[in-house]
Amino acid sequence: MAPAQVSPTTNTVNTNVMKTIVPHIHPSHNTTVNKHVFQHQHYFPHSNSVVNECYNQQLICCGPPPMPPFNPCCGPRPRPFGF
């Protein structure tokens, strides 16, 4: 019988990864400040009024009616046709 032929040893590496969780805690705080502002609004209502007055004058004029330029007493006189 022939001597046994021995091959070099094959080395296989099996890697196992073990996960370990290490918690890191970073605390924080929020403060909410609610500010209520009271606005005091002052109003000063004001009104205006207008009075329109109208007057009539009745004048008694002496003599014949004036020709232009007219007398404000009687107002303008219409011109006869042809002038």
QUIUR-V625214 format. One record per residue. PHI is phi in whole degrees, 0 to 359 (NA if undefined). D_CENTER is the distance of its C-alpha to the mean C-alpha in Angstrom with 1 decimal. Layout:
# QUIUR-V625214
{{PHI/D_CENTER} {PHI/D_CENTER}}
This chain:
# QUIUR-V625214
{{NA/107.3} {271/105.0} {295/102.9} {290/99.3} {268/96.7} {250/93.8} {279/90.5} {298/88.3} {291/86.1} {275/82.6} {255/80.1} {249/76.9} {252/74.1} {258/71.9} {253/68.8} {252/67.1} {258/63.5} {256/62.8} {270/59.1} {239/58.4} {269/54.9} {246/54.1} {288/50.9} {244/48.8} {255/46.4} {240/43.4} {289/41.8} {216/38.3} {216/36.2} {244/32.5} {245/31.4} {260/28.1} {251/27.0} {261/24.7} {255/23.5} {259/22.4} {249/20.7} {263/21.2} {263/18.9} {268/21.0} {261/19.0} {254/21.4} {243/21.2} {232/23.8} {297/24.0} {220/26.1} {238/27.7} {235/29.6} {226/32.5} {233/34.5} {246/38.2} {256/39.9} {250/43.6} {228/46.1} {235/49.8} {240/52.9} {238/56.1} {253/59.4} {249/61.7} {260/65.5} {257/66.4} {263/70.1} {83/71.9} {288/70.9} {297/67.3} {285/66.3} {264/66.0} {300/63.1} {297/61.8} {275/61.2} {272/61.3} {299/58.0} {297/60.2} {244/60.7} {83/58.0} {289/58.7} {255/61.8} {296/61.8} {278/64.2} {289/67.1} {299/67.2} {92/68.9} {254/67.8}}
